[in-house]
Amino acid sequence: MAFDLSGQTAIVTGAATGIGEAIAKRLAEAGATVAVADMNLAGAEQVAATLGNNSFGVQVDVSDSTSVEAAVAAVLARTGRIHIVVNNAGIAGKAAPVWEQTNADWTRAFEINVNGPFFFARAVIPHMREHKYGRIVNIASIAGKEGNPNMSAYSASKAAVIGLTKSLGKEVATDGICVNAVSPAVIRTKILEQLTEQQVAYMTDKIPMRRTGEPAEIAAVVHFLASPDCSFVTAQCYDASGGRATY
């Protein structure tokens, strides 16, 4: 098939449900062995069992650098290589205006949404540089470009993910490593349960296609960015937004 991933190992974080699960499925269908990385080990193993290609579950807390390093070491011990990392794990955070956000609300969003991709990139880049090959795909959000009201921590953290992607992509551009991001608009997943109906309507009303996206539609974009065919695309952010865009 196009964008063949046979013989490659991919880590997908937050892959026990939602967009991450759809990405894991898509990459496995392309031939990859997928390390389904999630806080929920039972859920990760359940998803991995459906994928084939000797895919497996790995427990990880993306907000903890020690946990991330241990997960990367476990994958390397099992497969010998890491070709792909998809930093998908994230939280929407508290739905409230800035003046009602606590320090903990703000910090938690950044710990998961920003520190997680940073910790994973830092852990795998030396291995990828040694082998002169790697693909890192970070799941950002259109909120990181436009800013959604009452989602300041989420919007700011996703803007940081886009900045990290562009910076890191330039740092490793001559090492055979491509680093890109995908910015979805609102996608039909369980994360919507953390938002109010008004927030969901605010986001959907801005989409020219007048609907939410599906996890499989995000997975399709990630598949290309995670493949060897993505050889001259790096430090970019691809919108998957049904036509909604700001830049």
Secondary structure as the mmCIF struct_conf table of DSSP 4:
data_model
#
loop_
_struct_conf.conf_type_id
_struct_conf.id
_struct_conf.beg_label_comp_id
_struct_conf.beg_label_asym_id
_struct_conf.beg_label_seq_id
_struct_conf.end_label_comp_id
_struct_conf.end_label_asym_id
_struct_conf.end_label_seq_id
TURN_TY1_P TURN_TY1_P1 ALA A 2 PHE A 3
TURN_TY1_P TURN_TY1_P2 SER A 6 GLY A 7
STRN STRN1 THR A 9 THR A 13
TURN_TY1_P TURN_TY1_P3 GLY A 14 ALA A 16
BEND BEND1 THR A 17 THR A 17
HELX_RH_AL_P HELX_RH_AL_P1 GLY A 18 GLU A 29
TURN_TY1_P TURN_TY1_P4 ALA A 30 GLY A 31
STRN STRN2 THR A 33 ASP A 38
BEND BEND2 MET A 39 MET A 39
HELX_RH_AL_P HELX_RH_AL_P2 LEU A 41 ALA A 49
TURN_TY1_P TURN_TY1_P5 THR A 50 LEU A 51
TURN_TY1_P TURN_TY1_P6 ASN A 53 ASN A 54
STRN STRN3 PHE A 56 GLN A 59
TURN_TY1_P TURN_TY1_P7 VAL A 62 SER A 63
HELX_RH_AL_P HELX_RH_AL_P3 SER A 65 THR A 79
BEND BEND3 GLY A 80 GLY A 80
STRN STRN4 ILE A 84 ASN A 87
BEND BEND4 ALA A 96 ALA A 96
HELX_RH_3T_P HELX_RH_3T_P1 VAL A 98 GLU A 100
HELX_RH_AL_P HELX_RH_AL_P4 ASN A 103 PHE A 110
HELX_RH_PI_P HELX_RH_PI_P1 GLU A 111 ASN A 115
HELX_RH_AL_P HELX_RH_AL_P5 GLY A 116 HIS A 131
TURN_TY1_P TURN_TY1_P8 LYS A 132 LYS A 132
STRN STRN5 GLY A 134 ILE A 139
TURN_TY1_P TURN_TY1_P9 ILE A 142 ILE A 142
HELX_RH_AL_P HELX_RH_AL_P6 ALA A 143 GLU A 146
TURN_TY1_P TURN_TY1_P10 PRO A 149 ASN A 150
HELX_RH_AL_P HELX_RH_AL_P7 SER A 152 GLU A 171
TURN_TY1_P TURN_TY1_P11 VAL A 172 GLY A 176
STRN STRN6 ILE A 177 PRO A 184
BEND BEND5 VAL A 186 VAL A 186
STRN STRN7 ILE A 187 ILE A 187
BEND BEND6 ARG A 188 THR A 189
HELX_RH_3T_P HELX_RH_3T_P2 LYS A 190 GLN A 194
BEND BEND7 LEU A 195 LEU A 195
HELX_RH_AL_P HELX_RH_AL_P8 GLU A 197 THR A 204
TURN_TY1_P TURN_TY1_P12 ASP A 205 LYS A 206
TURN_TY1_P TURN_TY1_P13 PRO A 208 MET A 209
BEND BEND8 ARG A 211 ARG A 211
STRN STRN8 GLY A 213 GLY A 213
HELX_RH_AL_P HELX_RH_AL_P9 PRO A 215 LEU A 225
TURN_TY1_P TURN_TY1_P14 ALA A 226 ALA A 226
BEND BEND9 SER A 227 SER A 227
TURN_TY1_P TURN_TY1_P15 PRO A 228 ASP A 229
BEND BEND10 PHE A 232 PHE A 232
BEND BEND11 ALA A 235 ALA A 235
STRN STRN9 GLN A 236 ALA A 240
BEND BEND12 SER A 241 SER A 241
TURN_TY1_P TURN_TY1_P16 GLY A 242 GLY A 243
#
